[in-house]
Structures are given as C-alpha cells and as structure tokens.
Amino acid sequence: MAKEKTVYVCSNCGQDSPKWVGKCPSCGEWNTYVEEIVQKEPTNRRPVSGIETQKPKPLALSDIEVDDEPRINMHDDELNRVLGGGLVPGSLVLIGGEPGIGKSTLVMQTVLHMPEKKILYVSGEESARQLKLRADRLSGVSSDCLIVCETSLEQIYVHIKNTNPDLVIIDSIQTISTESIESSPGSIAQVRECSASILRFAKETHTPVLLIGHINKEGSIAGPKVLEHIVDTVLQFEGDQHYMYRILRSIKNRFGSTAELGIYEMRQDGLRQVNNPSELLLSQDHEGMSGVAIASAIEGIRPFLIETQALVSSAVYGNPQRSATGFDLRRMNMLLAVLEKRVGFKLAQKDVFLNIAGGLKVNDPAIDLPVISAILSSNMDAAIEPEVCMAGEIGLSGEIRPVNRIEQRIGEAEKLGFKRFLLPKYNLQGIDTKKLKIELVPVRKVEEAFRALFG
C-alpha cells in the first residue's frame, strides 16, 4: 500500500523540505516553496519504465563493446550541426524556448522531412486537427508520422509498445503525468519522475526521444534543475518575436560541442535555414551614415558579419542615458570609461544608445573595437567607410588584445567583398598576407585604430 505525505518543494531548484520556508537554503531564492502531495511506493516495486528488459550486470571496462553506430540524419543542416552531427540513438534531447518562438514548428518541420523513419508524435497540448493544420502549412506530410494526443505516461508506453517507433517526440514534458504520483501535471515531482522514466526507456530500448519543455520567466527551463541533468542534450531556441531570426543554441551536449549555433528565419511556411547569416545581417545602404561599424564576430565556430549601430547625443533630461540592445550594458560602460580615460573623449554628459542589428545577442569580446568605433563615429558625426570591417578586444589600458580564429573572420569579410580589415597587431603573426585580396590594418592601441578609420 502506497503512503501519502505532504512536502514543500522549491520550484526553482527542486530542494524539498518537510515544512515551508521563506528562503531556499539551496539556491537562495525567496518564496519559491510550494506544497506537494507525494505518494511513496513500496521499496520492492519498480517504477514504470514502459518495456521490461533484463537487469544490467557489472562489466569490466575492457569488456564493453562499442560500435560506431551512425547518427540519425535529421535532414536539417542547422539542427545536425547543433546536435554534433545528428541525433544519437538512445539519446534524450530537451528543446526549450519562449512561448510561440517556434519549438513545435521546428520539431514538426523536422519530422516531415524524415519519411524513412517511423515517428510517434505525442501531443499533450494540441489536438490532432491542430497538428494536421500545422503540417499542411509547413508543406509536407510524412506518411510514417503517427500522432497521438495523450498525457498519461502509462498510456504513452502502451502506444510505444504497439507502434514500435524509431523516434518519439513528446510535446511537452510539463503536460505528462504518471499515476504513481498524486500531484498535478507540470509539478516538480511529476516532471522529475516522468523524465527519469523516459530516460530509462530511451537507454533500455535504444530509442531516441525529443522532449519539448517550457521555460519560466527568468528564461531557464521550467521545472526542477534535475531535468537538465537527466537529459543528454539541452537545446535553447531563442530570438525576439518581433524579428524574423531564431537561434538554436546548445546549452548541454554529451555527444558534441556546446559552442555550435544554428540560425533560422521564421517565415509563413515555417523555418528556413540560414546558411550565410552575414548577408542577411548587413544592410547595404549605410554609406555616408555615421554610427555604423561592421564587426566580424564568431558564435560557436561559425563566423558572420554583423552591423553595430550607435547613437550619441547630448543629455537633455539631466542624467545621461546608457542603453544597449544585444550587447552587455556593463561591458559598454567599461568601454566608455576606456574612451574617456585613455583616449580623452568626454562622453560623461552624453546619451549613448547601442544596438546590434537583426535582434541578435552577441557575447564575442572581439566586437569591442566595432562598438567603440561606432560610438566615436556617432559622436564625431563622421561615417566609417562602408568597405571596412574590424575585430578586436579592448583592454582596460586602451590596448587592442588578440582574438581567436582570426583567419575565419578575415575569410568571411573577404568573401563578402570588404576591402580593409582592422585587426590586433599580435594576430598578424602567422598569417600569409600574399594570398589575401583584403588589406589588413594591424593596430595596437585604440588611438591607432581611430587614426586608421578617421585619419
């Protein structure tokens, strides 16, 4: 006979307590404890795992056989790249993102391009008719894609046993519940137990499972942190709903690099892969306009050129304003302090607004030089030549520090027809300039860069 008890669980980190506490001792957040009824199973009863297999036995490391099993091709270059070359059989992948950002669209679009695989799509949020309408809008129907609207974990295992699919998709994990726990779907206990059971099923049957997950108001995956620890791969689908670009990032990946990045463009007929984001992120009509500098940035291992825009004006309303979109505001304040202390430009009484075009958020330190160049260009109202591209990290003493993967950055600028490239002087070592059609301008300090740009 199962025993019931009441516990209080932190909705942020999953820490439980026999009584309510104001501040969580684990994560330090206030007022995050919620009451849950937990049903404790007898110790001799094994939780549901769908399909029973033989109990594992301890093996010597030298006795374990490893086959080079090919990854599953998702027929999506961007998704394959972020996953590390394709989907690993038996892996558990979690995709999270804002509501309406396109998680279900991405998964459905991928499913429709895999007719060679039998796929079971379990929907806990949408009806079969809604999924059919979405599939028609995405222009393509896979005959082997099976749709079932179900929220009971036990019934999902029955459907899996009857259909024997090659890939299982669950949309979303927060809507699934198991009968062994007397709490509502989406609660911490339900999410933890359901995800652990699904992981056990994926590893025992060697069937890959894609989970779609909600996120909370802070932007992290909703539910206990243990959900992210359980799964093999965590993908974050992000982007501004007012822009057409979407970015797929890998936060955790046991089978590949977390430095990879996939870029999509949201259209009426679904998501289009952006193979060359540089051409889309550059506006070609900024000639003669001040406050615009072209940066050669790298996200993951992928170079692309982005437009850095700045506006500097006199502060009319007393305290000067500092605003940055797509760039770290504290980093921008540091760069403004370097400009004032090391170069002598007085910007303390000026409003400074910075924007990374296209709605992207860039963390690459190599765009420091384009940022201060755009700020200075707007302050002097002097345009930077449209055929100039640059990359460099700014130190606190005003020096321009070297950046990584400089050859890729230069190659991307050369491919798009830029004539000059400003780079840190140290990065010039080891580069064969004879093969390049682009002029390299090495700079060591911020003053040298400004002289090269503005004379």
C-alpha positions in Angstrom: 0.0 0.0 0.0 1.4 3.4 -1.0 1.9 6.0 1.6 1.0 9.7 1.1 2.8 12.6 2.6 3.0 16.3 2.2 6.3 18.0 1.4 7.3 21.5 0.3 9.4 21.7 -2.8 11.4 24.7 -4.2 10.0 25.4 -7.7 13.4 26.8 -8.7 15.9 24.1 -7.8 13.8 21.1 -6.6 15.1 21.1 -3.0 12.4 19.7 -0.6 11.6 20.4 3.0 9.1 18.9 5.5 7.9 22.4 6.3 7.5 25.7 4.4 10.5 28.0 4.5 10.7 31.6 3.1 14.2 31.4 1.6 15.5 28.3 -0.1 18.7 27.1 1.6 20.0 25.6 -1.7 19.5 28.3 -4.3 18.8 31.3 -2.1 15.6 32.3 -3.8 12.7 33.7 -1.8 9.1 32.4 -1.7 9.7 29.6 -4.1 8.4 26.7 -1.9 5.1 25.1 -3.0 3.1 22.3 -1.3 3.0 18.9 -3.0 1.5 15.6 -2.1 4.0 12.8 -2.7 3.0 9.1 -2.8 5.8 6.9 -1.7 5.9 3.5 -3.4 6.9 0.3 -1.6 10.7 -0.4 -2.0 10.1 -3.7 -3.7 8.1 -2.1 -6.5 9.9 -0.8 -9.5 8.7 2.4 -11.2 7.1 2.1 -14.6 9.6 2.0 -17.4 7.5 1.0 -20.3 9.3 -2.0 -21.6 10.9 -4.5 -19.3 14.4 -5.6 -20.0 17.0 -7.7 -18.3 18.6 -6.3 -15.2 22.2 -5.0 -16.0 25.2 -6.7 -14.5 28.6 -5.1 -13.7 31.0 -5.3 -16.6 34.7 -4.6 -16.8 35.6 -1.5 -18.9 37.6 -3.6 -21.3 34.7 -6.0 -21.9 32.3 -3.3 -23.0 31.8 -3.3 -26.8 31.5 0.0 -28.6 30.1 0.1 -32.1 30.5 3.1 -34.3 26.7 3.5 -34.8 25.8 6.1 -37.3 23.9 9.1 -36.1 20.3 9.7 -37.3 20.3 12.4 -40.0 17.6 15.0 -39.2 17.7 16.4 -42.8 18.3 19.8 -41.3 21.9 21.1 -41.5 21.5 23.6 -38.7 19.9 21.1 -36.3 22.5 18.4 -37.2 25.3 20.9 -36.5 24.0 21.9 -33.1 23.4 18.2 -32.1 27.0 17.4 -33.1 26.5 15.7 -36.4 23.0 14.2 -36.0 20.8 12.5 -33.4 22.4 9.8 -31.3 20.3 6.6 -31.0 19.1 6.2 -27.4 19.6 9.8 -26.5 17.2 12.1 -24.7 17.1 15.7 -26.1 15.3 18.6 -24.5 14.3 21.7 -26.5 13.2 24.8 -24.6 12.2 28.3 -25.5 9.7 31.1 -25.1 6.0 30.5 -25.9 5.3 31.0 -29.6 9.0 31.1 -30.5 8.7 28.1 -32.8 9.7 25.0 -30.9 6.8 22.8 -32.1 7.2 24.2 -35.6 10.9 23.3 -35.6 10.1 19.7 -34.4 7.2 19.2 -36.8 9.1 20.5 -39.7 12.0 18.1 -38.9 9.5 15.2 -38.6 8.0 15.9 -42.0 11.4 15.6 -43.7 12.1 12.2 -42.2 9.8 9.8 -44.2 12.3 6.9 -43.8 11.7 6.8 -40.0 8.6 5.7 -38.1 7.9 8.6 -35.7 5.5 8.8 -32.8 4.4 12.4 -32.0 2.8 12.6 -28.6 1.0 15.9 -28.1 -0.3 16.9 -24.7 -1.1 20.5 -25.7 -2.6 20.4 -29.2 -5.3 18.3 -30.8 -4.6 16.1 -33.8 -6.5 18.5 -36.0 -4.3 21.4 -35.0 -1.2 19.3 -35.7 -2.6 18.4 -39.2 -3.2 22.1 -40.0 0.4 23.0 -39.0 1.7 20.1 -41.1 -0.3 21.4 -44.1 1.1 24.9 -43.6 4.6 23.6 -43.5 4.0 22.0 -46.9 4.7 18.3 -46.5 3.2 15.2 -44.8 5.2 12.2 -43.7 3.1 9.0 -44.0 5.0 7.3 -41.2 4.4 10.1 -38.7 1.9 8.8 -36.1 0.0 11.4 -34.0 -1.4 10.6 -30.6 -2.9 13.1 -28.1 -2.1 11.7 -24.6 -0.9 13.0 -21.3 -0.7 9.7 -19.3 2.8 8.3 -19.2 1.5 4.7 -18.8 -0.7 5.1 -21.9 2.2 6.6 -23.8 4.2 3.4 -23.1 1.3 1.3 -24.4 1.3 3.3 -27.7 5.0 2.9 -28.0 4.8 -0.8 -27.4 2.1 -1.1 -30.1 3.8 1.0 -32.8 7.5 0.4 -32.1 8.7 3.7 -33.4 12.2 4.8 -34.4 11.8 8.2 -32.8 9.5 9.5 -30.0 8.6 13.2 -29.7 6.8 14.4 -26.5 5.2 17.9 -26.6 5.6 18.9 -23.9 7.1 17.2 -20.8 5.2 19.6 -18.5 1.9 18.1 -19.6 2.8 14.5 -18.9 1.8 12.8 -15.7 2.2 9.4 -14.1 -0.4 7.6 -12.0 2.2 6.7 -9.4 2.3 10.3 -8.1 -0.7 12.1 -6.7 0.2 15.6 -7.9 -0.9 17.7 -10.9 0.9 17.6 -14.3 3.7 20.1 -14.5 4.6 19.9 -10.8 8.2 19.3 -9.8 7.6 15.7 -8.7 5.7 14.8 -11.9 8.3 16.4 -14.2 11.2 14.7 -12.3 9.6 11.2 -12.3 8.3 11.3 -15.9 11.6 12.5 -17.3 13.6 9.8 -15.3 11.2 7.1 -16.6 11.5 8.3 -20.2 15.3 8.4 -19.9 15.3 4.8 -18.6 13.1 3.8 -21.6 15.4 5.6 -24.1 18.5 3.9 -22.8 16.9 0.4 -22.5 15.3 0.3 -25.9 17.9 2.4 -27.7 15.1 4.7 -29.0 15.9 8.5 -29.2 13.3 10.8 -27.5 12.8 14.5 -28.2 11.2 16.4 -25.3 9.8 19.9 -25.7 9.9 21.9 -22.5 8.5 25.2 -21.2 10.7 27.9 -19.7 10.0 30.2 -16.7 10.0 34.0 -16.5 13.8 34.0 -15.9 14.3 32.2 -19.2 15.6 28.9 -17.9 13.9 25.5 -18.3 10.8 25.2 -16.2 10.7 22.5 -13.5 13.5 21.2 -11.3 17.1 21.6 -12.3 17.4 17.8 -12.3 15.5 17.8 -15.6 18.5 19.4 -17.3 20.9 17.0 -15.5 18.9 13.9 -16.6 18.8 14.6 -20.3 21.7 14.1 -22.7 21.3 17.4 -24.7 19.6 20.7 -23.8 18.9 23.0 -26.8 17.6 26.5 -26.3 15.5 28.0 -29.1 15.6 31.8 -28.7 15.0 35.0 -30.6 12.9 38.1 -30.5 9.3 37.5 -31.7 9.4 41.0 -33.4 12.4 39.8 -35.6 12.4 37.1 -38.1 15.6 35.4 -36.9 15.7 32.4 -34.5 18.8 31.0 -32.9 19.2 27.4 -31.7 21.9 27.1 -29.1 23.3 24.0 -27.3 23.5 24.6 -23.6 24.5 21.0 -22.8 25.6 18.2 -25.1 27.1 14.9 -24.1 27.7 13.9 -27.7 29.1 17.1 -29.2 30.3 20.7 -28.7 28.2 23.3 -26.9 29.8 26.0 -29.0 27.7 25.3 -32.0 24.9 27.6 -33.2 22.0 27.2 -35.7 20.3 30.2 -37.3 16.8 30.1 -38.8 14.5 32.6 -40.4 10.8 32.5 -39.4 8.5 32.6 -42.5 4.9 31.9 -43.2 5.6 28.4 -44.4 7.9 27.5 -41.5 11.6 28.0 -40.5 14.2 28.5 -43.2 17.8 27.5 -42.6 20.1 30.5 -42.8 23.4 29.1 -44.3 25.0 32.5 -44.8 23.8 34.8 -42.0 26.2 37.6 -42.8 24.4 38.7 -46.0 21.1 39.0 -44.0 22.5 40.8 -41.0 24.1 43.6 -43.1 22.1 46.4 -44.5 23.7 47.5 -47.8 22.6 51.2 -47.6 24.6 52.6 -44.7 27.1 54.5 -46.9 27.7 58.0 -45.5 25.8 57.3 -42.3 27.7 57.8 -39.0 27.4 55.5 -36.0 27.7 52.2 -38.0 30.6 49.8 -37.8 30.8 46.2 -39.3 32.1 43.6 -36.9 33.4 40.2 -37.7 32.0 38.0 -34.9 32.1 34.3 -34.2 29.4 32.4 -32.4 30.5 28.8 -31.7 32.8 28.0 -34.6 30.8 30.0 -37.1 31.9 33.4 -38.4 29.5 36.0 -39.5 29.5 39.8 -40.0 27.1 41.9 -38.0 26.2 45.6 -38.1 26.9 47.6 -34.9 24.9 50.7 -34.6 25.4 53.6 -32.1 23.8 56.9 -31.4 25.5 59.6 -29.2 23.6 62.8 -28.3 23.7 65.4 -25.6 21.8 64.5 -22.5 18.7 66.7 -22.4 16.9 65.2 -19.4 19.6 65.6 -16.7 21.2 62.2 -16.1 22.8 60.7 -19.2 21.1 57.5 -20.5 23.0 54.3 -21.3 21.2 51.7 -23.3 22.4 48.5 -25.1 20.4 46.0 -27.2 22.1 42.7 -27.9 25.2 43.7 -26.0 26.2 43.6 -22.4 25.4 47.0 -20.9 28.2 46.7 -18.2 30.7 46.0 -20.9 29.6 49.0 -22.9 30.0 51.2 -19.7 33.6 49.8 -19.3 34.4 50.7 -23.0 33.0 54.2 -22.5 35.3 54.6 -19.4 38.3 53.5 -21.5 37.4 56.0 -24.2 37.3 58.8 -21.6 40.3 57.8 -19.6 42.8 56.6 -22.2 41.7 58.4 -25.4 40.3 61.7 -23.9 36.8 61.7 -25.4 34.4 63.2 -22.9 31.1 61.2 -23.0 30.0 61.6 -19.4 27.3 64.1 -20.4 26.2 62.3 -23.5 23.4 59.8 -24.1 24.7 56.6 -25.6 22.5 54.1 -27.3 23.9 50.8 -28.8 22.2 48.3 -31.0 23.2 45.0 -32.6 21.3 44.9 -35.8 19.0 41.9 -36.5 17.9 41.3 -32.9 21.0 39.1 -32.2 22.6 38.9 -28.8 26.4 38.7 -29.2 28.9 37.8 -26.4 32.0 37.7 -28.5 34.6 40.1 -27.0 36.0 40.7 -30.5 33.2 43.2 -31.2 34.7 45.7 -28.6 36.6 47.5 -31.3 33.5 47.9 -33.6 31.4 49.0 -30.7 33.7 51.9 -29.7 34.3 52.8 -33.3 30.5 53.1 -33.9 30.2 55.2 -30.7 33.0 57.5 -31.8 31.7 57.7 -35.3 28.3 58.9 -34.0 29.9 61.3 -31.5 32.0 63.0 -34.3 29.3 62.6 -36.9 31.9 61.1 -39.2 31.0 58.0 -41.2 33.2 54.9 -41.4 34.0 53.7 -44.9 31.5 51.0 -45.9 34.2 48.6 -47.1 35.9 48.4 -43.7 35.4 45.5 -41.3 37.1 45.0 -37.9 37.6 42.7 -34.9 39.4 43.3 -31.6 39.1 43.1 -27.8 39.7 46.2 -25.8 41.7 46.1 -22.6 41.4 48.5 -19.7 44.6 50.2 -20.6 43.4 51.0 -24.1 45.3 48.2 -25.9 43.7 46.1 -28.5 44.1 42.5 -27.5 44.3 39.5 -29.9 41.2 37.5 -30.7 40.7 33.8 -31.7 40.0 32.3 -35.1 41.2 35.4 -36.9 41.7 33.6 -40.3 38.0 32.7 -40.3 37.0 36.2 -39.5 39.1 37.6 -42.3 37.9 35.0 -44.8 34.3 35.9 -44.1 34.9 39.6 -44.7 36.9 38.8 -47.8 34.1 36.6 -49.1 31.6 39.4 -48.8 33.7 41.9 -50.7 35.3 44.1 -47.9 38.5 45.9 -48.8 40.1 46.6 -45.4 40.2 44.7 -42.1 41.3 46.2 -38.8 42.8 43.5 -36.5 45.0 43.4 -33.4 48.7 43.6 -34.3 49.5 40.4 -32.4 47.1 38.5 -34.6 49.1 39.3 -37.7 51.7 36.7 -36.8 51.5 33.6 -38.9 49.0 35.0 -41.5 50.1 34.7 -45.1 49.0 38.1 -46.4 50.1 37.3 -50.0 47.1 35.1 -50.6 44.6 37.6 -49.3 42.8 40.1 -51.5 41.8 42.2 -48.5 44.1 44.8 -46.9 45.0 44.0 -43.3 45.5 47.0 -41.0 47.2 45.9 -37.7 46.5 48.2 -34.7 48.0 48.0 -31.3 46.1 50.7 -29.4 42.7 52.4 -29.6 44.3 55.7 -30.9 45.9 53.8 -33.8 42.6 52.3 -34.8 40.9 55.7 -34.7 43.6 57.2 -36.9 43.2 54.4 -39.4 39.4 54.9 -39.5 39.1 58.7 -39.4 42.6 60.0 -40.4 
